[in-house]
Amino acid sequence: DRGMAYVSLDQYQLAIEDYSAALLLQPDYDGLLLNRGIVYSKLGKYQRAIEDYNEVIRTQPDDVNAYINRGDAYRDFKKYQLASEDYTEAIRIDPDVAYAYENRGIAYSKLGQNEEAIGDYNKAISMNPDNAYTYYERGNTYYKIGLYKLAIRDYTEAIRIKPDYAPAYKNRGAAYKKLGQR
């Protein structure tokens, strides 16, 4: 659709205008609301995104993508408890979505619920072992709680999967430094 074409060109305002115009013609098409919500999030308009996702959830209460996308918006809005609740609901609806576990892990980590975060990262890794980002995030949680050797192991795995993953190199270096190694 043209809205997604605008998104691929970073023309977010034009995408919003297209989705809004299409919603006037097809007000019951939840895909338009989901897509517009994604674009609002890209613009940092999290409350507007959340409103679109709320409408989808109101009409389609088992829409996993609506909960995941709203969770992402809450996470980016730094409302980690609400984000974790949405990821939990997405997992209840479909327990086979690794992304929901990974992102609930991030929310848990931000809330200081590190054991829960590590459990969710473990689950996400078991479902999708080639996702460097999950290893990186689990490494961040290990680092935060002082388990530097485990953090190094995860950063190293993230680098093995994605050799150009600069943040993993940086954080691995910081973990080595904490251990007195260079």
C-alpha positions as CSV (number, residue, x, y, z in Angstrom):
1,D,0.0,0.0,0.0
2,R,1.0,3.6,-0.5
3,G,1.2,4.3,3.2
4,M,3.9,1.6,3.7
5,A,5.7,3.0,0.6
6,Y,5.9,6.4,2.3
7,V,7.2,4.7,5.5
8,S,10.0,3.0,3.5
9,L,10.9,6.5,2.2
10,D,10.8,7.9,5.7
11,Q,7.9,10.1,4.6
12,Y,6.0,9.5,7.9
13,Q,3.6,12.5,7.7
14,L,2.5,11.5,4.3
15,A,1.9,7.9,5.5
16,I,-0.2,9.2,8.4
17,E,-2.3,11.3,5.9
18,D,-2.8,8.3,3.7
19,Y,-3.8,6.0,6.5
20,S,-6.2,8.6,7.9
21,A,-7.8,9.2,4.5
22,A,-8.2,5.4,4.0
23,L,-9.8,5.1,7.5
24,L,-12.4,7.6,6.4
25,L,-13.3,5.2,3.6
26,Q,-12.8,2.0,5.6
27,P,-13.2,2.8,9.3
28,D,-13.5,-0.9,10.3
29,Y,-10.2,-1.9,8.7
30,D,-8.0,-2.5,11.7
31,G,-4.8,-3.0,9.6
32,L,-4.9,0.7,8.8
33,L,-5.0,1.6,12.5
34,L,-2.1,-0.8,13.2
35,N,0.0,0.7,10.5
36,R,-0.9,4.3,11.4
37,G,0.0,3.5,15.0
38,I,3.4,2.2,13.9
39,V,4.0,5.4,12.0
40,Y,3.0,7.5,15.0
41,S,5.5,5.6,17.1
42,K,8.2,6.2,14.6
43,L,7.5,9.9,15.0
44,G,7.6,9.7,18.8
45,K,3.8,10.3,19.0
46,Y,3.3,7.4,21.4
47,Q,0.0,8.5,22.8
48,R,-1.5,8.8,19.4
49,A,-0.1,5.3,18.5
50,I,-1.6,3.9,21.7
51,E,-5.0,5.4,20.9
52,D,-4.9,3.6,17.5
53,Y,-3.9,0.3,19.1
54,N,-6.6,0.7,21.8
55,E,-9.2,1.0,19.1
56,V,-7.9,-2.2,17.4
57,I,-8.0,-4.0,20.8
58,R,-11.5,-2.8,21.4
59,T,-12.8,-4.3,18.2
60,Q,-10.3,-7.3,18.0
61,P,-9.4,-8.3,21.6
62,D,-7.3,-11.2,20.5
63,D,-5.1,-9.3,18.0
64,V,-1.6,-10.2,19.1
65,N,0.0,-7.5,16.9
66,A,-2.1,-4.8,18.5
67,Y,-0.8,-5.8,22.0
68,I,2.8,-6.2,20.8
69,N,2.7,-2.8,19.0
70,R,1.0,-1.1,22.0
71,G,3.6,-2.7,24.3
72,D,6.3,-1.3,22.0
73,A,4.8,2.1,22.2
74,Y,4.5,1.9,26.0
75,R,8.1,0.7,26.2
76,D,9.3,3.6,24.1
77,F,7.2,6.0,26.2
78,K,9.0,4.5,29.2
79,K,5.8,3.0,30.7
80,Y,7.4,-0.3,31.3
81,Q,4.8,-1.8,33.5
82,L,2.1,-1.2,30.9
83,A,4.4,-2.6,28.3
84,S,5.0,-5.8,30.2
85,E,1.3,-6.2,30.7
86,D,0.7,-5.9,26.9
87,Y,3.5,-8.4,26.1
88,T,2.0,-10.8,28.7
89,E,-1.4,-10.6,27.0
90,A,0.2,-11.2,23.6
91,I,1.9,-14.3,25.0
92,R,-1.4,-15.5,26.5
93,I,-3.0,-15.2,23.1
94,D,0.0,-16.7,21.2
95,P,2.8,-18.2,23.3
96,D,4.9,-18.9,20.2
97,V,5.9,-15.3,19.5
98,A,9.6,-14.9,20.5
99,Y,9.5,-11.1,20.1
100,A,6.9,-10.8,22.8
101,Y,9.2,-12.6,25.3
102,E,12.2,-10.6,24.2
103,N,10.4,-7.3,24.7
104,R,8.8,-8.3,27.9
105,G,12.3,-9.2,29.1
106,I,13.4,-5.6,28.2
107,A,10.4,-4.2,30.2
108,Y,11.1,-6.4,33.1
109,S,14.8,-5.4,33.1
110,K,13.8,-1.7,33.1
111,L,11.5,-2.5,36.1
112,G,14.4,-4.2,38.0
113,Q,12.7,-7.6,37.6
114,N,16.0,-9.1,36.4
115,E,15.2,-12.8,37.1
116,E,11.9,-12.5,35.1
117,A,13.8,-10.7,32.3
118,I,16.4,-13.4,32.1
119,G,13.7,-16.1,32.0
120,D,12.0,-14.3,29.1
121,Y,15.3,-13.9,27.2
122,N,16.0,-17.6,27.7
123,K,12.5,-18.4,26.3
124,A,13.0,-16.1,23.3
125,I,16.5,-17.6,22.6
126,S,15.1,-21.1,22.8
127,M,12.5,-20.1,20.1
128,N,14.8,-18.0,18.0
129,P,18.5,-18.8,18.7
130,D,19.8,-16.6,15.9
131,N,18.6,-13.3,17.2
132,A,21.7,-11.3,18.2
133,Y,19.6,-8.6,19.9
134,T,18.2,-11.0,22.5
135,Y,21.6,-12.2,23.5
136,Y,22.7,-8.5,23.7
137,E,19.7,-7.6,25.9
138,R,20.3,-10.6,28.2
139,G,23.9,-9.6,28.4
140,N,22.8,-6.1,29.4
141,T,20.8,-7.6,32.2
142,Y,23.6,-9.9,33.4
143,Y,25.9,-6.9,33.3
144,K,23.5,-4.8,35.3
145,I,23.4,-7.4,38.1
146,G,27.2,-7.9,38.1
147,L,27.4,-11.3,36.3
148,Y,30.1,-10.0,33.9
149,K,31.3,-13.4,32.7
150,L,27.7,-14.3,31.6
151,A,27.4,-10.9,30.0
152,I,30.6,-11.4,28.1
153,R,29.3,-14.8,26.9
154,D,26.1,-13.2,25.6
155,Y,27.8,-10.2,23.9
156,T,30.2,-12.7,22.3
157,E,27.3,-14.7,20.9
158,A,25.6,-11.6,19.7
159,I,28.8,-10.7,17.8
160,R,29.1,-14.2,16.4
161,I,25.6,-13.9,15.0
162,K,26.0,-10.3,13.9
163,P,29.7,-9.4,13.4
164,D,29.0,-5.7,12.8
165,Y,26.9,-5.3,16.1
166,A,28.9,-2.4,17.5
167,P,27.0,-2.0,20.8
168,A,27.8,-5.6,21.7
169,Y,31.5,-4.9,21.2
170,K,31.3,-1.8,23.4
171,N,29.4,-3.5,26.2
172,R,31.7,-6.6,26.0
173,G,34.6,-4.3,26.5
174,A,33.0,-2.7,29.5
175,A,32.3,-6.1,31.0
176,Y,35.9,-7.2,30.5
177,K,37.0,-3.9,32.2
178,K,34.8,-4.7,35.2
179,L,36.6,-8.0,35.5
180,G,40.0,-6.2,35.3
181,Q,40.7,-7.5,31.8
182,R,41.4,-5.5,28.8
